[in-house]
Amino acid sequence: MDIISIQDPRAGVGIGCYHRGVSVQKLSIALEEPVARAAREAARRRGLSLSAWLTQASREALAIEDGLAAVAEWEAEHGSMSPEDLAAADAVLDAASIPRAVNVPRAT
C-alpha cells in the first residue's frame, strides 16, 4: 500500500488559505493513496487547498462525534430512544431540509 504524506509536494499543501490571526499547527500525516487522491480532488472541486478541505472535514467529523456523545449521554440518563422518538427527530430534520447520515454508528 502506498502512503503519501500531505507534506509531499504532490499534495499541494499550503497554509495561505487561513485568515490572519488564525492559529494553525502544521502536521505531518499519512493517508492511503486512494484517500489522498480523493481528498485532493474533493478540495480542488470546492476551490480549497488540501489543508483547508481537511480542516473542514475534521470539523464536520468532530461535530458528528460530539452529537453521538450527546445522544449517548442523554440515553444513559433517560434510556434508549424509542422508534417514535427517532421518527420525531427524523421529521424535524426533514422539515429543516437537513440530510441524515446513513449507517452512522451509535456511540456506546
C-alpha positions as CSV (number, residue, x, y, z in Angstrom):
1,M,0.0,0.0,0.0
2,D,1.4,3.4,-1.0
3,I,1.0,6.1,1.6
4,I,1.6,9.8,0.8
5,S,2.4,12.5,3.4
6,I,0.3,15.6,3.0
7,Q,3.6,17.5,3.1
8,D,4.6,15.8,-0.1
9,P,4.8,18.4,-2.9
10,R,2.3,16.4,-4.9
11,A,-0.3,17.0,-2.2
12,G,-0.4,20.8,-2.8
13,V,-0.4,21.7,0.9
14,G,-0.3,25.3,2.0
15,I,-1.4,27.4,4.9
16,G,-2.1,30.6,2.9
17,C,-5.8,29.8,2.9
18,Y,-6.2,30.8,6.6
19,H,-7.3,34.2,7.9
20,R,-4.8,36.4,9.6
21,G,-4.6,35.7,13.3
22,V,-5.8,32.1,13.0
23,S,-3.5,29.8,14.8
24,V,-2.5,26.7,12.8
25,Q,-0.5,23.7,13.7
26,K,1.4,22.2,10.8
27,L,1.2,18.4,11.0
28,S,2.7,15.6,9.0
29,I,0.1,12.9,8.4
30,A,-0.1,9.9,6.2
31,L,-3.1,8.9,4.0
32,E,-3.7,5.9,2.0
33,E,-3.1,6.8,-1.7
34,P,-6.8,6.4,-2.8
35,V,-7.9,8.6,0.2
36,A,-5.2,11.2,-0.6
37,R,-6.2,11.3,-4.2
38,A,-9.9,11.6,-3.4
39,A,-9.3,14.3,-0.8
40,R,-7.1,16.3,-3.3
41,E,-9.9,16.0,-5.9
42,A,-12.6,17.0,-3.5
43,A,-10.6,20.0,-2.4
44,R,-10.0,21.0,-6.0
45,R,-13.7,20.8,-6.8
46,R,-14.5,23.1,-3.9
47,G,-11.7,25.5,-4.7
48,L,-9.9,24.8,-1.4
49,S,-6.4,23.8,-0.5
50,L,-6.0,20.3,0.8
51,S,-5.3,21.7,4.2
52,A,-8.5,23.8,4.2
53,W,-10.5,20.8,3.0
54,L,-9.0,18.5,5.7
55,T,-9.8,21.2,8.3
56,Q,-13.4,21.4,7.2
57,A,-13.7,17.6,7.0
58,S,-12.2,17.3,10.5
59,R,-14.7,19.9,11.9
60,E,-17.6,18.0,10.4
61,A,-16.4,14.7,11.8
62,L,-15.9,16.3,15.2
63,A,-19.4,17.7,15.2
64,I,-20.7,14.2,14.5
65,E,-18.6,12.8,17.3
66,D,-20.0,15.5,19.7
67,G,-23.5,14.7,18.6
68,L,-23.1,11.0,19.1
69,A,-21.6,11.6,22.6
70,A,-24.5,13.9,23.5
71,V,-27.0,11.2,22.4
72,A,-25.2,8.6,24.4
73,E,-25.1,10.8,27.5
74,W,-28.8,11.5,27.1
75,E,-29.6,7.8,26.6
76,A,-27.5,6.9,29.7
77,E,-29.7,9.2,31.8
78,H,-33.1,8.6,30.1
79,G,-32.9,5.3,28.4
80,S,-32.7,4.4,24.7
81,M,-34.7,6.5,22.3
82,S,-37.9,4.8,21.1
83,P,-38.8,4.3,17.5
84,E,-41.3,7.2,18.0
85,D,-38.5,9.5,19.3
86,L,-36.3,8.6,16.3
87,A,-39.3,9.2,13.9
88,A,-39.9,12.6,15.5
89,A,-36.2,13.6,15.2
90,D,-36.3,12.5,11.5
91,A,-39.4,14.7,11.0
92,V,-37.5,17.7,12.4
93,L,-34.5,17.1,10.2
94,D,-36.8,16.6,7.1
95,A,-38.7,19.9,7.9
96,A,-35.3,21.7,8.1
97,S,-34.1,20.0,4.9
98,I,-31.2,18.5,6.8
99,P,-30.0,15.2,5.2
100,R,-29.4,12.3,7.6
101,A,-26.3,10.3,7.5
102,V,-26.7,6.6,6.7
103,N,-25.2,3.9,8.8
104,V,-23.7,6.3,11.5
105,P,-22.5,4.1,14.3
106,R,-24.2,4.7,17.6
107,A,-22.0,5.8,20.5
108,T,-21.6,3.1,23.1
